[in-house]
């Protein structure tokens, strides 16, 4: 099992951003946590992440907007969105209407599920926007 993906982790809650990053580093990946989505987007241009993991709803810039912008300059990046919110999420519905489909995981998300998803992403074709808007619950 090969690891070493470069993962951009964005969540406005520091505990979530740093915990997810620590889990990914323990699994052998390079994970960079951000609590400021604007800084994350700016810095992503310099290191071109393999994977973006982001909270869907944040005050300044939401995860769907970050994903769309990152994919514009880094089309091989794979996206995993997380939310603790129940019910419809407007930004995801708008993205879906434009033909963009991102996997959405409900939090809390187990460390095992997160690491398994990254391994599954490794086998996806570069440049695909995959997944669907169905929620994937934590086991």
N, C-alpha and C positions, 0 to 999 in steps of 0.2 A: 504494500500500500504506500504510494508516494504522497508526500505532503508538500510543504513549502509553497503554498499559495500566498499571494500578497492580498490581504483582505482589509478593506476600508470599513470600519465600524462607526456608524453615526447614530447617536441617540442623545437627546437633550438631557437625559437623566444620567449623570456621571456614573452612578453605581452600575447601571446596565451597560454603558459603553465600555467601561473598564473591566467588568466581569466577563462579558462576551469575548473581549480581546484576550484576556488571560486564559480562558478556556481554549481559544484557538491557538495561542502560543504553546500551551501545554500539549496540543495535538500536533505541533511541528510546523505551524503556519506563521507567517509574518503578519501580525494584526496591528493596525494602527487605530486607536480610539479617538473619536472626536465628539465633543458635546456642542460644538458650534458648526452647524451645517454649511455655513458660508465658507468658513476656513477649510472644512473638509473638501468642499468642491474645488476651492482654489488649489489646495495641495495635491489633490488627485491628479491634476494635470502633470505634475512633476514625477509621480511614481507609477502612474497608470495601473490601477489595481486589477487583479484577476477577478475579484469578487467584491461587490458592495452589499453590506448588510446594514439596513437602515430602519429606524422607526418610521412609521408612515406619517404620523402627525407630530409636527414640532412647530413651535411658534414662528420662527423666521422663514424656514424653507422646509417643505415636507419631503418625505422619502421618495414619493413618485416623481416630484420635480427634480430632486437630486439624481435619481436613476436616469431620467430622460437626458439631463445635461451631461452626466458621465458617459452615457452611451454615445452621445454625439461626438466626443473626442476619443473615446475608448470603446469601440464597438464590440470588442471581444469580452468585455467585462460582463460577468454574470451577476444577477441581482436577486437578493432575498430580502423581502420586507417583513417587518414584525409589527404587531399591534396588540395592545391590551384592550382596545375598544371593541365593543360588541355593536352589531348593526352595520348598516351600509356605510361605506367610506366614499365620499364624493370624488376625491382625487383618483381613486382606483376606477370608479365608474367612468370618469372622463377619459382616463388612459385606455380603458377597454374599448370605449367607443372609437378611439383612434387606432385600434388594432394592437395595442400594447398590453401584454399579459405578463404579470409578475407574480411569482409565488408569494403567498401571504401566510405567515405563521402567527398563531396566537401566542402571546406570552402569558405565563412564563413558558419558556422553551427549554427543554432539557439539553444538557451539554452533549449527550450522546446523539440526539436528533440533529443538533446543529453540526456536529462533526460529520455525521453520516450524509447530511445534505451537501456539505462541501465536497465530499468524496464523489457524490453523484454528479455534482456540477462539473467535476473534472472530466467526466465522460460525455458531456454535452458538446455539440458542435459549436465552435466559436461564432459569435455574432448572432446567435439565435436569441430571440426574446421568447422565453418558454414559460411553461407553467400556466396557471389559470388563477382566477380570482376566488376560487373556493378556498375556504379557510382550512388550514391544516392545524389540528389541535395538538398540544403537547401530550405525550403518552402519560 
